[in-house]
Amino acid sequence: MNTNIMKSLTGAAIVGATILTGNLQAEDNVMVIPDKGDAIKLKATGRAQFQFGYVDQDNDVNSGDWSTMEVRRARIGLSGTFSDNIKGKVEGNFVPGSVSVRSAYVSWAKSDAFNLTGGYDKPVSSLEENTSSASILTVERSNVNNTIAAPGESVGLWADGEMGPLFYHVGLYNGESSTRNSSGEEAEYMFNAHGGLSFELSEGTELTVQAAYLQTDDPNAELGYEDVTTAAIHFEAGPFDLRAEYFMGTDGDEDTDGFYIMPSMKLSDSLEAVARYEVAESDSGSGIRAQSRYARRTDVVVIDEDTTADRGDEFSAIYLGMNYYLQKYNKIMVGVEFSELENTEAGKLESTSVFGAYRVRF
C-alpha cells in the first residue's frame, strides 16, 4: 500500500479516536486511566483552626477576666497507600512557636476484621477524645474528658478491625511522659482495649455503644492514673444527635469520675444547635483542675506566688452553642459555658467562658 495512503488512514484514525473520546468524556464523563499496578498513592491533608476566647471569673478572694485570639491548631499531613495491604500516615503540628509530630504510623491490613499498626499516635480512650477536632460539636472538649481520658500520643503497636456491627482496638503503648512523670521512674507500658457495637435501627437511625479501658504501671506517666475506664452511647436519628459518656480514673484508693450528656439538633442543612451538661467528682481534694482553655489563665486563680487556686474536687458545667457549616469540614462555631469548681484554695471558682472559632479541614 502507498505510504501516503497509510499516513492518511493513520491520521484519520487518530482524529476519529480523538473526537470519539472527546464526545464520550463530554457526554458520559468517561476517562481511561492506564493500570499502574502497585503504584504508590500519596494524599496531602491538613486543618487550620482559629479561636477566640473570653472568660470572666470570680472566687472567694478575687474576680477578673481574660481574653485571647489564637491559632488553636494548624496541621499538615501526608497519607499514602504503598500496596493493597500497606498504608501509612504522618501528620505534624505547626502552631506558632511550636512544631511537633502529631502522628506517624504504618498499617498492614489483612481484611476489614484485622489491621495491624505500629507507630506514634493517640490510644483509643473515650468517644469524645477520639472524635476528630474537625468534627467535635463544641469548641472545646468537656473538662471531665480532658481530666480523665486524654492521654497524649505514644509509640505503640495495636490491632483493630470491624466484623459486622462489632468493632475493636487492642494496643500496647509506651506510656512515658515528659510532662506528667514526676516519680523518677519509667513507665514500662500502657495497655489499651476498646470495643463496641454499632446498629442501624432503621433508615437514618443509628445506635453505637462502646467502652474503653487503659492501664499503666505508673500513674504519674502519660495516662495520669493507674487505670481509666469509659463507656459511651451515641444515638443518631435524622437531624437529632445524642452523645453521653461516663468516665472513671483510679489512682490507688482515690477515684475521679464523671459524665457528660450532649444533645444536638440540625436546625437546617447549615445550622446546628448543641448543648452539653457535665459533672465530675474526685476523692482527692485537688483531683479536678479548671479548664485549660481558658479558666486557668486569669489572675483570679493566682492567690500568691506559692498558691494557685485552679484545683478542686467537684466540677459542673453547662455549654450552649451554635455551629454554622459552610461545608462539612468548614464551619464557624460559637458557644458559652458556665462552670463551677468547688473547694479550691480560694473557695468556689465560678467561670463564664465565651468561645468563637473557625475550623476548616482540607
C-alpha positions in Angstrom: 0.0 0.0 0.0 1.2 3.5 -0.9 3.0 5.2 2.1 0.9 8.4 1.7 -2.3 6.4 1.9 -1.1 4.7 5.0 -0.3 8.0 6.6 -3.7 9.4 5.7 -5.5 6.4 7.1 -3.5 6.5 10.3 -4.1 10.2 10.7 -7.9 9.8 10.1 -8.0 7.0 12.7 -6.2 9.2 15.3 -8.6 12.2 14.6 -11.6 9.9 14.8 -10.5 8.4 18.1 -9.9 11.8 19.5 -13.3 13.0 18.5 -15.0 9.9 19.8 -13.1 10.1 23.1 -13.9 13.8 23.5 -17.6 13.1 22.9 -17.6 10.3 25.4 -15.9 12.4 28.0 -18.3 15.3 27.3 -21.4 13.2 27.4 -20.6 10.4 29.8 -17.6 11.7 31.7 -15.6 8.6 30.7 -11.8 8.7 31.3 -9.4 5.9 30.5 -6.5 5.6 33.0 -3.7 3.1 32.4 -3.3 0.4 35.1 -0.1 1.2 37.0 -0.2 -1.8 39.2 1.2 -1.3 42.7 2.0 2.4 42.2 2.4 4.4 45.5 -0.5 6.8 46.1 0.0 9.9 48.3 -2.5 12.4 49.6 -1.8 15.6 51.4 -4.2 16.7 54.2 -4.4 19.5 56.7 -6.5 21.6 59.0 -6.5 25.1 60.3 -8.4 26.3 63.4 -8.6 29.8 64.7 -10.2 30.6 68.0 -11.3 33.5 70.2 -11.8 33.1 74.0 -13.0 35.3 76.8 -13.5 34.2 80.4 -15.0 36.1 83.4 -14.2 34.6 86.8 -14.6 35.0 90.5 -13.8 33.1 93.7 -14.0 33.9 97.4 -10.8 36.1 97.1 -10.8 37.9 93.7 -12.6 38.5 90.4 -11.4 39.3 86.9 -11.4 38.4 83.2 -9.1 37.4 80.4 -9.3 37.1 76.6 -7.3 35.9 73.6 -7.2 35.3 69.9 -5.1 32.3 68.9 -4.3 29.7 66.3 -5.8 26.7 68.0 -4.4 24.0 65.6 -2.5 24.0 62.3 -1.7 20.6 60.9 -0.3 19.3 57.7 -0.3 15.6 57.0 0.6 13.1 54.3 -1.1 9.7 53.9 0.0 7.0 51.5 -1.0 3.6 50.1 2.1 1.6 49.3 0.4 -1.7 48.2 -3.0 -3.3 48.6 -2.2 -4.1 52.2 0.1 -1.4 53.5 -0.8 2.2 54.3 0.9 4.9 56.2 0.4 8.4 57.6 2.4 11.2 59.1 1.0 14.5 60.5 2.7 17.4 62.1 1.5 20.3 64.4 2.6 23.8 63.2 1.1 26.1 65.9 3.2 29.3 66.1 6.1 28.8 68.5 5.8 25.0 68.4 6.4 22.4 65.8 5.9 18.7 66.7 4.8 15.3 65.3 1.1 14.6 65.8 1.1 11.1 64.4 3.3 8.8 62.3 2.4 5.1 61.7 2.3 2.3 59.2 -0.6 -0.2 58.9 -0.9 -3.6 57.4 -4.5 -4.5 56.6 -5.3 -8.2 56.2 -9.0 -7.5 56.0 -11.7 -5.3 57.5 -11.6 -7.6 60.5 -7.9 -7.2 61.2 -5.4 -4.3 60.8 -2.0 -4.2 62.5 -0.5 -0.8 63.0 2.8 0.4 64.6 4.0 3.9 65.2 3.1 7.0 67.1 -0.5 8.1 67.8 -3.2 8.5 70.5 -4.5 5.4 72.2 -8.3 4.9 71.8 -10.0 6.1 75.0 -13.3 8.0 75.1 -15.8 8.7 72.3 -15.2 12.4 72.8 -11.4 12.3 72.9 -11.1 10.2 69.7 -13.6 12.3 67.8 -11.5 14.5 65.5 -11.1 18.2 66.4 -12.6 18.9 62.9 -15.8 17.0 63.9 -16.4 17.8 67.6 -19.6 19.7 68.2 -18.3 22.0 70.9 -15.4 24.4 70.6 -13.5 22.5 73.4 -14.0 19.0 74.6 -15.5 18.5 78.1 -13.4 19.1 81.2 -14.3 15.6 82.5 -12.9 14.1 79.3 -9.7 16.3 79.5 -9.2 15.4 83.1 -9.6 11.6 82.9 -9.5 10.3 79.3 -7.0 12.4 77.4 -3.6 10.6 77.2 -1.2 12.1 74.7 0.4 10.4 71.8 2.7 7.4 72.4 4.7 4.9 70.5 2.9 1.6 70.3 1.7 -1.4 68.4 -2.1 -2.1 68.0 -4.7 -4.1 66.2 -8.2 -3.1 65.2 -11.0 -4.1 62.9 -14.7 -4.4 62.2 -16.8 -7.6 62.0 -20.4 -6.7 61.1 -21.7 -4.5 64.0 -18.7 -5.2 66.2 -15.5 -3.0 66.2 -12.5 -3.3 68.4 -9.0 -1.9 69.2 -6.3 -3.5 71.3 -2.8 -2.0 71.8 0.3 -1.8 73.9 2.0 1.6 74.2 5.0 3.2 75.8 3.3 5.2 78.5 6.1 7.6 79.4 5.5 11.3 79.5 8.0 14.2 79.6 5.4 16.4 81.2 3.5 14.3 83.7 6.0 11.8 85.1 7.3 13.2 88.4 8.0 9.8 90.0 11.5 9.5 88.5 10.5 6.0 87.2 10.0 4.9 83.7 6.6 3.6 82.7 7.1 0.3 81.1 3.8 0.1 79.2 0.3 1.3 78.8 -2.4 -1.3 77.8 -5.4 -0.1 75.8 -8.6 -2.1 74.9 -11.6 -0.6 73.2 -14.7 -2.0 71.6 -18.3 -1.6 70.8 -21.3 -2.3 68.6 -23.0 -0.1 66.0 -26.5 -0.8 64.8 -28.7 0.7 62.1 -32.1 0.6 63.9 -33.9 2.0 60.9 -33.2 4.1 57.9 -31.4 7.2 59.2 -31.4 6.0 62.8 -28.2 4.5 64.3 -27.1 3.5 67.8 -23.5 2.9 68.9 -22.4 1.7 72.3 -18.7 1.4 73.2 -16.3 1.1 76.1 -12.6 1.6 76.6 -10.0 0.6 79.2 -6.5 1.9 79.7 -4.0 0.7 82.3 -0.4 1.6 83.2 2.1 0.6 85.8 3.0 4.3 86.6 0.1 6.6 87.4 2.4 9.6 87.1 3.1 8.8 83.5 1.1 9.8 80.3 -2.2 8.3 81.4 -2.2 10.2 84.8 -4.0 7.3 86.6 -3.4 3.6 87.2 -6.3 2.8 85.0 -9.1 4.6 83.1 -12.5 3.2 82.1 -15.0 4.9 79.8 -18.4 3.9 78.5 -20.5 5.8 75.9 -23.6 5.7 73.8 -24.2 7.7 70.5 -27.7 7.9 69.1 -28.4 9.5 65.7 -31.9 9.9 64.3 -32.1 12.3 61.3 -31.2 15.8 62.4 -31.1 14.7 66.1 -27.9 13.5 67.8 -27.3 12.4 71.4 -24.0 11.5 73.0 -23.5 10.5 76.6 -20.4 9.2 78.3 -19.2 8.0 81.7 -15.5 8.3 82.9 -13.6 6.8 85.8 -9.9 7.2 86.6 -8.4 5.3 89.5 -5.2 6.1 91.4 -4.7 3.8 94.4 -7.7 4.3 96.7 -8.7 7.6 95.1 -11.2 7.8 92.2 -12.1 10.6 89.9 -15.3 10.1 87.9 -17.9 12.0 86.0 -20.1 12.1 82.9 -21.5 14.4 80.2 -24.7 14.4 78.2 -24.6 16.2 74.9 -27.7 16.6 72.7 -27.6 18.5 69.4 -30.0 19.2 66.6 -29.6 20.3 62.9 -32.0 23.2 62.5 -31.2 23.3 58.8 -28.6 21.9 56.4 -26.1 24.6 57.7 -27.2 25.5 61.2 -26.8 23.3 64.3 -27.6 23.8 68.0 -25.7 21.9 70.7 -25.8 21.7 74.5 -23.7 19.8 77.0 -24.0 19.2 80.7 -21.1 17.7 82.6 -20.3 16.7 86.2 -17.1 15.4 87.8 -16.1 14.5 91.3 -12.8 13.4 92.8 -11.8 11.7 96.1 -8.7 13.8 96.0 -9.1 17.3 97.2 -7.2 18.5 94.1 -8.2 15.9 91.5 -10.0 18.2 89.1 -8.5 21.2 87.5 -10.2 24.1 85.8 -10.3 24.1 82.0 -7.0 24.8 80.3 -8.9 27.0 77.9 -9.5 29.5 79.3 -10.3 29.3 83.0 -6.7 28.6 84.2 -5.3 31.8 82.6 -6.8 34.6 84.7 -5.1 36.3 87.7 -8.1 35.1 89.7 -6.6 31.7 90.2 -3.3 33.1 91.4 -3.5 33.7 95.1 0.2 34.3 95.7 3.5 33.1 94.3 3.0 29.8 96.2 -0.7 29.2 95.7 -2.7 28.6 92.5 -6.4 28.1 93.1 -7.4 26.2 90.0 -7.8 22.7 91.5 -10.8 21.3 93.4 -12.8 18.2 94.0 -16.2 18.9 92.4 -16.9 20.4 88.9 -20.0 21.1 86.9 -20.6 23.0 83.6 -23.2 23.8 81.0 -22.3 24.6 77.4 -24.6 26.2 74.9 -23.5 26.7 71.3 -24.3 27.1 67.6 -22.4 25.8 64.6 -22.7 27.1 61.1 -21.4 24.8 58.3 -20.1 26.4 55.2 -19.2 22.8 54.1 -19.0 19.6 56.1 -15.5 20.4 57.5 -15.6 24.1 57.1 -17.5 25.7 59.9 -18.0 28.7 62.3 -18.6 27.9 65.9 -19.8 30.0 68.8 -20.5 28.9 72.4 -20.8 29.9 76.0 -20.0 27.8 79.1 -20.9 28.3 82.7 -18.8 26.3 85.1 -18.2 25.9 88.9 -15.2 24.3 90.5 -15.7 23.6 94.2 -13.3 23.6 97.1 -10.2 25.3 95.6 -7.6 27.1 97.7 -9.8 30.2 97.3 -13.2 28.6 97.6 -15.6 28.2 94.7 -14.3 29.2 91.3 -17.1 30.4 89.0 -16.4 30.9 85.3 -18.3 32.2 82.3 -16.4 31.4 79.1 -17.3 32.7 75.6 -15.9 30.9 72.6 -15.7 31.7 68.9 -13.9 29.5 66.3 -13.4 29.0 62.6 -12.3 25.5 61.6 -11.5 24.0 58.2 -10.1 20.7 57.1 -8.8 20.0 53.6 
